[in-house]
Amino acid sequence: MLRLVLIPTKKATFTPERRADFAKDALADLDNVEVMISDELTVELAKSLGTTVLLRGVRGSSDLDSEMAIAA
């Protein structure tokens, strides 16, 4: 599953639906990938879906610092 997160304080260039369309097009060859839009906390969504592994994207050092704090 690829989850697109909604963050109301950030101004995105594309709507969430358009971003989801981009992702669906890019991942169309992967039958085992679902694209979804969510404003739910990642951990709550993962629990509700029975997820056992999370892979989070990191764009730069500030993202890495933030992710390390979450993981601690």
C-alpha positions in Angstrom: 0.0 0.0 0.0 1.2 3.5 -0.8 -0.4 6.1 1.5 -0.6 9.7 0.6 -0.8 11.8 3.7 -3.0 14.9 4.0 -1.2 17.7 5.9 -3.6 20.8 6.0 -0.8 23.2 6.9 1.2 22.4 3.7 0.3 23.9 0.4 0.7 21.2 -2.3 1.0 21.9 -6.0 -1.5 19.1 -6.8 -4.7 18.0 -5.1 -4.5 14.7 -3.1 -6.6 13.0 -5.8 -4.2 14.1 -8.6 -1.2 12.9 -6.5 -2.9 9.6 -6.1 -3.5 9.4 -9.8 0.2 10.0 -10.4 1.1 7.2 -8.0 -1.5 4.8 -9.5 -0.1 5.4 -13.0 3.5 4.9 -11.8 2.7 1.7 -9.9 0.1 0.3 -12.4 2.3 -2.8 -13.1 2.4 -3.8 -9.4 -0.8 -5.8 -8.7 0.0 -5.9 -5.0 0.1 -2.2 -4.4 -2.9 -0.1 -3.4 -2.8 3.7 -3.4 -4.8 5.5 -0.7 -5.3 9.0 0.7 -5.6 9.4 4.4 -5.5 11.9 7.2 -5.5 9.2 9.8 -2.4 8.7 12.0 -0.1 6.3 10.4 0.0 3.9 13.4 -3.8 3.9 13.6 -4.2 3.2 9.9 -1.6 0.5 10.1 -3.4 -1.2 13.0 -6.7 -1.1 11.2 -5.2 -2.7 8.1 -3.2 -5.3 10.0 0.0 -3.9 8.7 3.2 -5.5 10.1 5.9 -3.5 8.3 6.1 0.3 7.6 8.4 1.9 5.1 8.5 5.6 5.3 10.1 8.0 2.8 12.8 10.3 3.9 13.7 13.3 1.7 16.5 14.9 3.6 18.3 15.3 6.9 15.5 17.1 8.6 13.1 14.3 7.6 15.6 11.8 9.0 15.9 13.6 12.3 12.1 13.7 12.6 11.8 10.0 11.7 14.5 9.0 14.2 12.6 10.9 17.0 9.4 9.1 16.1 11.2 5.7 16.2 12.8 6.3 19.6 
